[in-house]
Amino acid sequence: MDMEAQIVAALRTELQRQAADAGDALRIAEASSARVRIEGSVDLEALAMAVAGTVAGGP
């Protein structure tokens, strides 16, 4: 998997985690393989950490 695909996967995973924790306050819907629809507040610091971990080679 190339780096771009890894970052997209990390973003998608983190957004899904946040949505699961937030209940109805955050909803994520797949619009296509390259797009998602986001309704609600997103923790940008957690999202940034997910990307940083992927770029650094973390889990």
Residue frames as a rotation matrix with the C-alpha (Angstrom) as fourth column:
MET 1
0.588 0.809 0.000 0.00
0.809 -0.588 0.000 0.00
0.000 0.000 -1.000 0.00
ASP 2
-0.239 -0.686 0.687 1.42
0.619 -0.653 -0.436 3.39
0.748 0.321 0.581 -0.94
MET 3
-0.883 -0.220 -0.414 1.69
0.468 -0.473 -0.747 6.26
-0.031 -0.853 0.521 1.54
GLU 4
-0.749 0.654 0.103 -1.36
-0.592 -0.732 0.337 8.11
0.296 0.192 0.936 0.21
ALA 5
0.030 0.773 -0.634 -3.53
-0.168 0.629 0.759 5.01
0.985 0.083 0.149 0.65
GLN 6
-0.375 -0.241 -0.895 -2.15
0.779 0.442 -0.445 4.50
0.503 -0.864 0.022 4.18
ILE 7
-0.998 0.009 -0.066 -2.99
0.026 -0.863 -0.504 8.10
-0.061 -0.505 0.861 5.12
VAL 8
-0.402 0.911 -0.097 -6.51
-0.670 -0.220 0.709 7.80
0.624 0.350 0.698 3.68
ALA 9
0.039 0.380 -0.924 -7.01
0.303 0.877 0.374 4.58
0.952 -0.295 -0.081 5.64
ALA 10
-0.689 -0.364 -0.627 -5.73
0.698 -0.100 -0.709 6.23
0.196 -0.926 0.323 8.84
LEU 11
-0.900 0.416 0.132 -8.05
-0.424 -0.905 -0.038 9.21
0.104 -0.090 0.991 8.36
ARG 12
-0.123 0.904 -0.409 -11.03
-0.482 0.306 0.821 6.96
0.868 0.298 0.398 7.68
THR 13
-0.135 0.000 -0.991 -10.26
0.615 0.784 -0.084 4.77
0.777 -0.621 -0.106 10.72
GLU 14
-0.896 -0.257 -0.362 -9.84
0.444 -0.522 -0.729 7.76
-0.001 -0.813 0.582 13.05
LEU 15
-0.699 0.708 0.101 -13.04
-0.644 -0.685 0.341 9.41
0.311 0.174 0.934 11.80
GLN 16
0.056 0.722 -0.689 -14.94
-0.129 0.690 0.712 6.16
0.990 0.049 0.132 12.34
ARG 17
-0.451 -0.291 -0.844 -13.47
0.758 0.374 -0.534 5.87
0.471 -0.881 0.052 15.86
GLN 18
-0.997 0.068 -0.038 -14.53
-0.042 -0.877 -0.479 9.42
-0.065 -0.476 0.877 16.69
ALA 19
-0.386 0.913 -0.134 -18.01
-0.670 -0.178 0.721 8.81
0.634 0.368 0.680 15.28
ALA 20
-0.022 0.341 -0.940 -18.39
0.354 0.882 0.312 5.66
0.935 -0.326 -0.141 17.38
ASP 21
-0.665 -0.322 -0.674 -17.36
0.735 -0.119 -0.668 7.57
0.134 -0.939 0.316 20.52
ALA 22
-0.978 0.205 -0.036 -19.57
-0.200 -0.973 -0.119 10.59
-0.059 -0.109 0.992 19.76
GLY 23
-0.388 0.892 0.234 -22.84
0.505 0.418 -0.755 8.75
-0.771 -0.175 -0.612 19.16
ASP 24
0.406 0.673 0.618 -25.22
0.897 -0.162 -0.412 10.96
-0.177 0.721 -0.670 17.17
ALA 25
0.608 -0.193 -0.770 -23.02
0.050 -0.959 0.279 14.06
-0.792 -0.208 -0.573 17.53
LEU 26
-0.271 -0.723 -0.635 -20.76
-0.775 -0.228 0.590 12.93
-0.571 0.652 -0.498 14.65
ARG 27
0.609 0.488 0.625 -21.84
0.030 0.773 -0.633 11.00
-0.793 0.404 0.456 11.59
ILE 28
-0.468 -0.779 -0.417 -19.57
-0.591 -0.075 0.803 9.73
-0.657 0.622 -0.425 8.83
ALA 29
0.617 0.660 0.428 -21.00
-0.040 0.569 -0.821 8.45
-0.786 0.490 0.378 5.54
GLU 30
-0.480 -0.764 0.430 -19.03
0.387 0.256 0.886 7.02
-0.787 0.592 0.173 2.63
ALA 31
0.357 0.547 -0.757 -19.73
-0.471 -0.594 -0.652 9.16
-0.806 0.589 0.046 -0.45
SER 32
0.836 -0.217 -0.505 -17.27
-0.375 0.446 -0.813 7.23
0.401 0.868 0.291 -2.66
SER 33
0.648 -0.645 -0.406 -13.97
0.707 0.707 0.005 5.41
0.284 -0.290 0.914 -2.30
ALA 34
-0.416 -0.880 0.230 -12.18
0.752 -0.475 -0.457 8.76
0.511 -0.018 0.859 -2.09
ARG 35
-0.580 0.277 0.766 -14.78
-0.346 -0.935 0.076 10.87
0.738 -0.221 0.638 -0.27
VAL 36
-0.521 0.504 -0.689 -16.72
0.831 0.483 -0.275 10.87
0.194 -0.716 -0.670 2.99
ARG 37
0.060 0.600 0.798 -19.53
0.009 -0.799 0.601 13.07
0.998 -0.029 -0.053 4.25
ILE 38
-0.677 -0.354 -0.645 -18.93
0.652 0.118 -0.749 14.38
0.341 -0.928 0.151 7.77
GLU 39
0.198 0.755 0.625 -21.68
0.003 -0.638 0.770 15.81
0.980 -0.150 -0.128 9.94
GLY 40
0.935 0.136 -0.329 -20.58
0.328 0.033 0.944 17.09
0.139 -0.990 -0.014 13.35
SER 41
0.681 -0.707 0.189 -17.43
-0.732 -0.650 0.205 18.11
-0.022 -0.278 -0.960 15.17
VAL 42
0.761 -0.544 -0.353 -14.11
0.336 0.797 -0.502 16.40
0.554 0.263 0.790 14.51
ASP 43
0.782 -0.604 -0.152 -11.13
0.008 -0.234 0.972 16.35
-0.623 -0.762 -0.178 16.89
LEU 44
0.883 -0.433 -0.182 -8.44
-0.299 -0.218 -0.929 17.66
0.363 0.875 -0.322 14.54
GLU 45
0.074 -0.894 0.442 -5.61
-0.996 -0.043 0.080 16.93
-0.052 -0.446 -0.894 16.98
ALA 46
0.112 0.034 0.993 -6.57
-0.284 0.959 -0.001 13.24
-0.952 -0.282 0.117 17.08
LEU 47
0.945 0.249 0.212 -6.88
0.142 0.272 -0.952 13.24
-0.295 0.929 0.222 13.30
ALA 48
0.610 -0.786 -0.098 -3.43
-0.703 -0.480 -0.525 14.82
0.366 0.389 -0.845 12.96
MET 49
-0.071 -0.631 0.773 -1.94
-0.853 0.439 0.280 12.23
-0.516 -0.640 -0.569 15.33
ALA 50
0.557 0.353 0.752 -3.44
0.045 0.891 -0.452 9.43
-0.829 0.285 0.480 13.22
VAL 51
0.974 -0.228 0.010 -1.76
-0.021 -0.135 -0.991 10.84
0.227 0.964 -0.137 10.10
ALA 52
0.318 -0.908 0.274 1.53
-0.925 -0.360 -0.119 11.52
0.206 -0.216 -0.954 11.92
GLY 53
0.124 -0.223 0.967 1.57
-0.547 0.797 0.254 7.94
-0.828 -0.561 -0.024 13.21
THR 54
0.832 0.238 0.501 1.01
0.259 0.631 -0.731 6.61
-0.490 0.738 0.463 9.72
VAL 55
0.830 -0.558 0.006 3.75
-0.310 -0.470 -0.826 8.78
0.464 0.684 -0.563 8.19
ALA 56
0.104 -0.822 0.560 6.14
-0.994 -0.098 0.041 7.82
0.021 -0.561 -0.827 11.01
GLY 57
-0.396 -0.239 -0.887 5.38
-0.444 0.895 -0.043 4.14
0.804 0.377 -0.461 10.52
GLY 58
-0.798 0.141 0.585 3.33
-0.558 0.193 -0.807 3.62
-0.227 -0.971 -0.076 13.67
PRO 59
-0.785 0.543 0.298 0.27
0.520 0.839 -0.160 1.40
-0.337 0.030 -0.941 14.12
